[in-house]
């Protein structure tokens, strides 16, 4: 293993997920990648590692592909090479990926060289680096694959880097520990100077034996949960390695803010949209939570909030963690008519609707019978509606 205190300088980016969003969020995601590439150039890195999921799908939109190609070309023109592996989103078992096209164009270098379970290094003599890489699969890398891999060792004077898009047990955040399949560091090929890990969207770093193990996490994010994590304090960015140490460089293309409103014990109509503060030119993750006293979560109107956010150039993301009133089972017995009568009585007792407050169960049954009347032979639909309405008005004692 080459001395980690060498003059090697590189950046390590992961999980960019270009194309995961539309609209303004797409622009912010693209800006995050632009900031990472240009910051890498500014910091005079010799090369860039991308440990998977450059794109959110193996065939991204032309917009995402063009932006990525332009930025990668910008790095290439500065003499900076890019080394990468497929992520679980970049990968396709049956078709070529956009990564293959970028590789053919000389904008990136695909690293994986796996033959008969022997991992062969891609050696860059000019850099003095041996790159080992394992491409991800759609559902991650099988743990048994890691156990079966053998290394073809590079010359001792080279700096060895393993690039892998996989969950590493020691780097998992607490909320994922034990919930997803992951490999242990002891199961990864040994003898590396630097382990460039991708896949999990939270940043993590540790020293393992004589090696550095780094997981940058998502550069911007690919879901509302990612953006909520950012708003709650999770750092976003990438690592820069120099002089045996890895520095985390933060990236923030837009302010991301989290807010929540408790609607516990309230009805949907008690939600006051104008009471929500919306910051301009930002992303607002708004969580509506609680058990509603009546109505359903879908009846909580947020339309004016959305319009106001649009006028302020703010992306509003609403998470509805709401529950409607608990449905109670009605235990009754008797004839069909008696059961129907009992259910209607219970319904009237439980409802606080102003339109039902002066109606007894017998009248409610009559109203239901009236509304269910079918059209008579030769009767027009407009006449049927008028007949039903007249009957209803007579029932509730309204003179025409």
VEXDREN-2710 file (C-alpha; in Angstrom, 1 decimal):
% VEXDREN-2710
k/r/px/py/pz
1/UNK/0.0/0.0/0.0
2/UNK/1.3/3.4/-1.0
3/UNK/1.9/5.9/1.8
4/UNK/-1.4/7.8/2.4
5/UNK/0.6/11.0/3.1
6/UNK/1.5/11.3/-0.6
7/UNK/0.7/14.3/-2.8
8/UNK/-2.4/12.7/-4.2
9/UNK/-5.4/15.0/-4.1
10/UNK/-8.9/13.9/-5.3
11/UNK/-12.5/14.5/-4.7
12/UNK/-15.1/11.8/-3.9
13/UNK/-18.7/12.5/-4.9
14/UNK/-21.6/10.1/-4.7
15/UNK/-25.4/9.7/-5.2
16/UNK/-26.0/12.8/-7.4
17/UNK/-29.2/11.4/-8.8
18/UNK/-29.5/13.8/-11.7
19/UNK/-33.1/13.7/-13.0
20/UNK/-34.7/12.6/-9.7
21/UNK/-36.8/15.8/-9.6
22/UNK/-38.6/18.1/-12.0
23/UNK/-38.9/21.9/-12.1
24/UNK/-36.9/24.0/-9.6
25/UNK/-35.7/20.9/-7.7
26/UNK/-34.2/19.6/-10.9
27/UNK/-32.3/22.9/-11.2
28/UNK/-31.1/22.8/-7.6
29/UNK/-29.9/19.2/-8.0
30/UNK/-28.0/20.1/-11.2
31/UNK/-26.5/23.2/-9.4
32/UNK/-25.3/21.0/-6.6
33/UNK/-23.3/18.8/-9.1
34/UNK/-22.0/22.0/-10.8
35/UNK/-20.8/23.3/-7.5
36/UNK/-19.1/20.1/-6.6
37/UNK/-17.3/19.8/-9.9
38/UNK/-16.2/23.5/-9.9
39/UNK/-15.1/23.4/-6.3
40/UNK/-13.1/20.3/-7.1
41/UNK/-11.4/22.2/-10.0
42/UNK/-10.8/25.2/-7.6
43/UNK/-9.1/22.9/-5.1
44/UNK/-6.8/21.5/-7.7
45/UNK/-7.8/17.9/-7.4
46/UNK/-6.0/15.4/-9.7
47/UNK/-9.0/13.2/-10.3
48/UNK/-12.7/12.8/-9.2
49/UNK/-14.3/9.6/-8.0
50/UNK/-18.1/9.1/-8.4
51/UNK/-19.2/6.1/-6.3
52/UNK/-22.4/5.5/-8.2
53/UNK/-25.8/7.0/-9.0
54/UNK/-24.7/9.9/-11.2
55/UNK/-28.2/9.7/-12.7
56/UNK/-31.5/8.6/-11.2
57/UNK/-32.2/6.2/-14.0
58/UNK/-30.0/4.4/-16.5
59/UNK/-31.5/6.4/-19.4
60/UNK/-31.9/9.9/-18.1
61/UNK/-33.6/12.8/-19.9
62/UNK/-31.7/14.7/-22.5
63/UNK/-31.6/17.7/-20.2
64/UNK/-29.9/15.7/-17.4
65/UNK/-27.5/13.9/-19.7
66/UNK/-26.4/17.2/-21.4
67/UNK/-25.8/19.0/-18.1
68/UNK/-23.7/16.1/-16.8
69/UNK/-21.7/15.8/-20.0
70/UNK/-21.0/19.6/-20.1
71/UNK/-19.7/19.5/-16.5
72/UNK/-17.6/16.3/-17.0
73/UNK/-16.1/17.9/-20.1
74/UNK/-15.3/21.0/-18.1
75/UNK/-13.3/18.8/-15.7
76/UNK/-11.6/16.9/-18.5
77/UNK/-10.5/20.2/-20.1
78/UNK/-8.7/21.0/-16.8
79/UNK/-6.9/17.7/-17.0
80/UNK/-9.1/16.1/-14.3
81/UNK/-10.1/12.5/-14.9
82/UNK/-13.3/11.0/-13.5
83/UNK/-13.4/7.4/-12.3
84/UNK/-16.7/5.7/-11.4
85/UNK/-18.9/2.6/-11.0
86/UNK/-22.5/2.0/-11.7
87/UNK/-24.9/2.8/-8.9
88/UNK/-28.1/0.9/-8.3
89/UNK/-30.0/3.6/-10.3
90/UNK/-27.4/3.8/-13.1
91/UNK/-27.5/0.0/-13.6
92/UNK/-29.6/-1.9/-16.2
93/UNK/-29.3/-5.6/-16.7
94/UNK/-30.5/-5.6/-20.3
95/UNK/-29.5/-2.2/-21.8
96/UNK/-26.6/0.2/-22.1
97/UNK/-26.6/3.0/-19.6
98/UNK/-25.8/6.6/-20.1
99/UNK/-22.7/5.8/-18.1
100/UNK/-21.5/3.6/-21.0
101/UNK/-22.0/6.5/-23.5
102/UNK/-20.0/8.9/-21.2
103/UNK/-17.3/6.3/-21.0
104/UNK/-17.2/5.9/-24.7
105/UNK/-16.9/9.6/-25.1
106/UNK/-13.9/9.7/-22.8
107/UNK/-15.7/11.8/-20.2
108/UNK/-15.6/9.1/-17.4
109/UNK/-13.7/5.9/-16.8
110/UNK/-15.7/2.9/-15.7
111/UNK/-13.6/1.1/-13.2
112/UNK/-15.0/-2.4/-12.7
113/UNK/-12.7/-5.2/-14.1
114/UNK/-14.2/-8.4/-12.7
115/UNK/-13.3/-11.7/-14.4
116/UNK/-14.2/-15.1/-12.8
117/UNK/-14.6/-13.4/-9.4
118/UNK/-11.1/-11.9/-9.7
119/UNK/-11.1/-8.1/-9.3
120/UNK/-8.5/-6.6/-11.6
121/UNK/-7.2/-3.1/-11.0
122/UNK/-7.5/-0.2/-13.5
123/UNK/-4.0/1.3/-13.1
124/UNK/-3.3/4.9/-13.9
125/UNK/0.5/5.2/-14.0
126/UNK/0.5/9.0/-14.3
127/UNK/-1.5/9.3/-11.1
128/UNK/0.2/6.4/-9.3
129/UNK/-3.2/4.9/-8.5
130/UNK/-4.8/1.5/-8.8
131/UNK/-8.5/1.7/-9.0
132/UNK/-10.7/-1.3/-8.0
133/UNK/-14.4/-1.1/-8.6
134/UNK/-17.6/-3.0/-8.2
135/UNK/-20.7/-2.0/-10.1
136/UNK/-24.0/-2.1/-8.1
137/UNK/-27.0/-4.0/-9.2
138/UNK/-30.6/-2.7/-9.2
139/UNK/-31.2/-4.2/-5.7
140/UNK/-27.7/-3.7/-4.4
141/UNK/-24.7/-6.1/-4.3
142/UNK/-25.2/-9.6/-3.1
143/UNK/-23.2/-10.1/0.1
144/UNK/-22.2/-13.5/-1.1
145/UNK/-20.5/-11.8/-4.1
146/UNK/-18.1/-9.9/-1.8
147/UNK/-17.1/-13.1/0.0
148/UNK/-16.2/-14.8/-3.3
149/UNK/-14.1/-12.0/-4.8
150/UNK/-10.3/-12.3/-5.0
151/UNK/-8.0/-9.5/-5.8
152/UNK/-5.3/-9.2/-8.5
153/UNK/-2.8/-7.2/-6.5
154/UNK/-1.3/-4.1/-8.0
155/UNK/2.3/-3.1/-7.5
156/UNK/3.2/-2.1/-3.9
157/UNK/4.1/1.5/-4.8
158/UNK/0.6/2.4/-6.0
159/UNK/-2.2/4.1/-4.0
160/UNK/-5.1/1.6/-3.9
161/UNK/-8.7/2.8/-4.1
162/UNK/-11.8/0.6/-3.9
163/UNK/-15.0/2.2/-5.4
164/UNK/-18.2/0.5/-4.3
165/UNK/-21.9/1.3/-4.3
166/UNK/-23.0/-0.7/-1.4
167/UNK/-24.3/-0.4/2.1
168/UNK/-21.5/-0.8/4.7
169/UNK/-22.7/-1.9/8.1
170/UNK/-20.3/0.3/10.1
171/UNK/-21.4/3.4/8.1
172/UNK/-25.2/3.0/8.5
173/UNK/-27.2/5.6/10.3
174/UNK/-29.0/4.4/13.4
175/UNK/-32.4/4.5/11.7
176/UNK/-31.2/1.9/9.1
177/UNK/-29.0/-0.3/11.3
178/UNK/-30.3/-3.9/11.1
179/UNK/-33.1/-3.0/8.6
180/UNK/-31.2/-3.3/5.3
181/UNK/-28.7/-5.8/3.9
182/UNK/-25.2/-4.5/4.4
183/UNK/-21.6/-5.8/4.3
184/UNK/-19.1/-5.4/7.0
185/UNK/-15.7/-3.7/6.3
186/UNK/-14.0/-7.0/7.1
187/UNK/-15.9/-8.5/4.1
188/UNK/-14.5/-5.9/1.7
189/UNK/-11.2/-6.6/-0.1
190/UNK/-8.4/-5.7/2.2
191/UNK/-5.2/-3.6/1.5
192/UNK/-6.9/-0.4/0.2
193/UNK/-5.6/3.1/1.0
194/UNK/-9.1/4.5/0.5
195/UNK/-12.6/3.0/0.4
196/UNK/-14.9/5.2/-1.7
197/UNK/-18.4/4.1/-0.7
198/UNK/-21.8/5.2/-2.1
199/UNK/-25.4/4.2/-1.9
200/UNK/-26.5/5.3/1.6
201/UNK/-27.6/8.9/1.5
202/UNK/-26.2/10.1/4.9
203/UNK/-22.5/11.1/5.1
204/UNK/-20.1/9.0/7.2
205/UNK/-16.4/8.6/7.6
206/UNK/-14.1/6.4/9.7
207/UNK/-10.6/5.0/9.8
208/UNK/-10.3/1.3/9.4
209/UNK/-6.9/-0.3/10.2
210/UNK/-4.5/1.8/8.0
211/UNK/-7.3/2.9/5.6
212/UNK/-9.8/5.7/5.2
213/UNK/-13.4/4.8/4.6
214/UNK/-15.7/7.6/3.3
215/UNK/-19.3/7.8/2.3
216/UNK/-20.3/11.2/1.1
217/UNK/-24.0/10.6/1.1
218/UNK/-26.4/12.2/-1.3
219/UNK/-25.1/15.4/-2.9
220/UNK/-28.5/17.0/-2.9
221/UNK/-31.0/14.2/-2.5
222/UNK/-33.6/12.2/-4.5
223/UNK/-36.7/12.2/-2.3
224/UNK/-38.7/14.4/0.0
225/UNK/-37.2/12.4/2.9
226/UNK/-33.7/13.4/1.8
227/UNK/-34.7/17.0/1.7
228/UNK/-36.3/16.8/5.1
229/UNK/-33.1/15.3/6.5
230/UNK/-31.2/18.2/5.0
231/UNK/-33.6/20.7/6.6
232/UNK/-33.2/19.0/9.9
233/UNK/-29.4/19.4/9.8
234/UNK/-27.9/16.6/7.7
235/UNK/-24.8/17.9/5.8
236/UNK/-24.7/17.6/2.1
237/UNK/-21.5/17.7/0.0
238/UNK/-18.4/15.6/-0.9
239/UNK/-15.0/14.5/0.4
240/UNK/-11.7/15.8/-0.7
241/UNK/-8.6/13.7/0.1
242/UNK/-5.2/15.3/0.6
243/UNK/-2.2/14.5/2.7
244/UNK/-3.7/11.4/4.2
245/UNK/-6.9/13.1/5.4
246/UNK/-10.4/13.4/4.0
247/UNK/-12.1/16.8/4.3
248/UNK/-15.9/17.1/3.9
249/UNK/-16.8/20.0/1.7
250/UNK/-20.4/21.2/2.1
251/UNK/-22.7/22.1/-0.8
252/UNK/-25.9/24.1/-0.4
253/UNK/-27.5/25.2/-3.7
254/UNK/-30.7/26.5/-1.9
255/UNK/-32.0/27.0/1.7
256/UNK/-34.1/24.0/2.7
257/UNK/-36.4/24.6/5.7
258/UNK/-38.6/22.2/7.7
259/UNK/-41.8/23.2/9.5
260/UNK/-44.6/21.2/11.0
261/UNK/-48.2/21.9/12.1
262/UNK/-50.1/19.8/14.6
263/UNK/-53.7/19.3/13.7
264/UNK/-54.4/16.8/16.4
265/UNK/-58.0/17.0/17.6
266/UNK/-58.9/19.5/14.9
267/UNK/-61.1/19.3/11.8
268/UNK/-59.7/19.8/8.3
269/UNK/-61.5/23.2/8.1
270/UNK/-59.6/24.5/11.1
271/UNK/-56.3/24.5/9.2
272/UNK/-55.4/28.2/8.5
273/UNK/-53.3/28.3/5.4
274/UNK/-52.5/32.0/5.9
275/UNK/-50.8/31.2/9.2
276/UNK/-48.0/29.3/7.5
277/UNK/-44.9/31.3/6.9
278/UNK/-43.3/30.7/3.6
279/UNK/-39.7/31.9/3.0
280/UNK/-38.9/33.1/-0.5
281/UNK/-36.5/31.4/-2.9
282/UNK/-36.2/28.2/-0.9
283/UNK/-37.5/24.7/-0.4
284/UNK/-40.0/24.3/2.4
285/UNK/-40.8/20.8/3.7
286/UNK/-44.1/21.1/5.6
287/UNK/-45.4/18.3/7.7
288/UNK/-49.0/18.2/8.7
289/UNK/-49.5/15.7/11.6
290/UNK/-52.1/14.6/14.1
291/UNK/-55.4/12.7/14.4
292/UNK/-58.2/14.7/13.0
293/UNK/-61.4/15.0/15.0
294/UNK/-63.6/14.7/11.8
295/UNK/-63.2/14.6/8.1
296/UNK/-60.4/12.9/6.2
297/UNK/-56.7/14.0/5.6
298/UNK/-57.5/14.7/1.9
299/UNK/-59.9/17.4/3.0
300/UNK/-57.1/19.5/4.5
301/UNK/-56.9/22.2/1.8
302/UNK/-53.5/23.5/0.9
303/UNK/-54.2/25.0/-2.5
304/UNK/-53.7/28.7/-1.5
305/UNK/-50.4/27.6/0.2
306/UNK/-49.1/26.2/-3.0
307/UNK/-50.1/29.3/-5.0
308/UNK/-48.4/31.5/-2.4
309/UNK/-45.2/29.4/-2.5
310/UNK/-45.1/29.6/-6.3
311/UNK/-45.4/33.4/-6.2
312/UNK/-42.4/33.4/-3.8
313/UNK/-40.3/31.1/-6.0
314/UNK/-40.4/28.5/-3.3
315/UNK/-40.8/24.8/-3.7
316/UNK/-43.4/23.6/-1.2
317/UNK/-43.3/19.9/-0.3
318/UNK/-46.2/18.7/2.0
319/UNK/-46.0/15.5/4.0
320/UNK/-49.5/14.5/5.3
321/UNK/-48.9/12.4/8.4
322/UNK/-52.6/12.7/9.3
323/UNK/-55.2/10.2/10.4
324/UNK/-59.0/10.6/10.2
325/UNK/-61.3/9.7/13.1
326/UNK/-61.2/6.1/14.3
327/UNK/-64.0/4.1/12.8
328/UNK/-65.9/2.3/15.5
329/UNK/-67.6/-1.0/14.9
330/UNK/-71.4/-1.0/15.4
331/UNK/-72.7/-4.2/17.1
332/UNK/-76.4/-4.6/16.4
333/UNK/-78.9/-7.5/16.0
334/UNK/-82.5/-7.9/14.8
335/UNK/-84.3/-7.7/11.5
336/UNK/-82.9/-5.8/8.5
337/UNK/-85.2/-2.8/9.3
338/UNK/-84.2/-2.8/13.0
339/UNK/-80.5/-3.0/12.2
340/UNK/-80.9/-0.1/9.7
341/UNK/-82.7/1.9/12.3
342/UNK/-80.0/1.3/15.0
343/UNK/-77.2/2.2/12.7
344/UNK/-78.9/5.5/11.6
345/UNK/-79.5/6.4/15.3
346/UNK/-75.8/5.9/16.1
347/UNK/-74.8/7.8/13.0
348/UNK/-76.8/10.8/14.1
349/UNK/-75.4/10.7/17.6
350/UNK/-71.8/10.7/16.4
351/UNK/-72.2/13.3/13.7
352/UNK/-71.9/17.0/14.4
353/UNK/-72.9/18.1/11.0
354/UNK/-75.2/21.2/11.1
355/UNK/-77.4/19.7/8.3
356/UNK/-78.3/16.7/10.4
357/UNK/-78.7/18.2/13.9
358/UNK/-82.5/18.6/13.7
359/UNK/-83.2/15.3/11.9
360/UNK/-84.2/12.0/13.6
361/UNK/-83.3/8.5/12.4
362/UNK/-86.8/8.0/10.8
363/UNK/-86.4/11.2/8.8
364/UNK/-82.9/10.3/7.8
365/UNK/-84.1/6.9/6.5
366/UNK/-86.8/8.7/4.5
367/UNK/-84.3/11.1/3.0
368/UNK/-82.1/8.1/2.0
369/UNK/-85.1/6.4/0.4
370/UNK/-86.0/9.6/-1.4
371/UNK/-82.4/10.1/-2.8
372/UNK/-82.3/6.5/-4.0
373/UNK/-85.5/6.8/-6.1
374/UNK/-84.9/5.7/-9.7
375/UNK/-86.2/7.5/-12.8
376/UNK/-89.7/6.5/-13.7
377/UNK/-90.5/5.2/-17.2
378/UNK/-90.5/8.1/-19.6
379/UNK/-89.3/10.6/-17.0
380/UNK/-86.5/13.0/-17.8
381/UNK/-83.6/13.2/-15.5
382/UNK/-84.3/16.9/-14.8
383/UNK/-87.9/15.9/-13.8
384/UNK/-86.6/13.1/-11.5
385/UNK/-84.3/15.6/-9.7
386/UNK/-87.1/18.1/-9.3
387/UNK/-89.5/15.4/-8.0
388/UNK/-87.0/14.2/-5.5
389/UNK/-86.3/17.8/-4.3
390/UNK/-90.0/18.6/-3.9
391/UNK/-90.5/15.4/-1.8
392/UNK/-87.5/16.3/0.3
393/UNK/-88.7/19.8/1.0
394/UNK/-92.1/18.5/2.1
395/UNK/-90.4/16.0/4.4
396/UNK/-88.5/18.7/6.2
397/UNK/-91.5/21.0/6.3
398/UNK/-90.5/23.7/3.9
399/UNK/-93.3/25.2/1.8
400/UNK/-92.5/26.2/-1.7
END
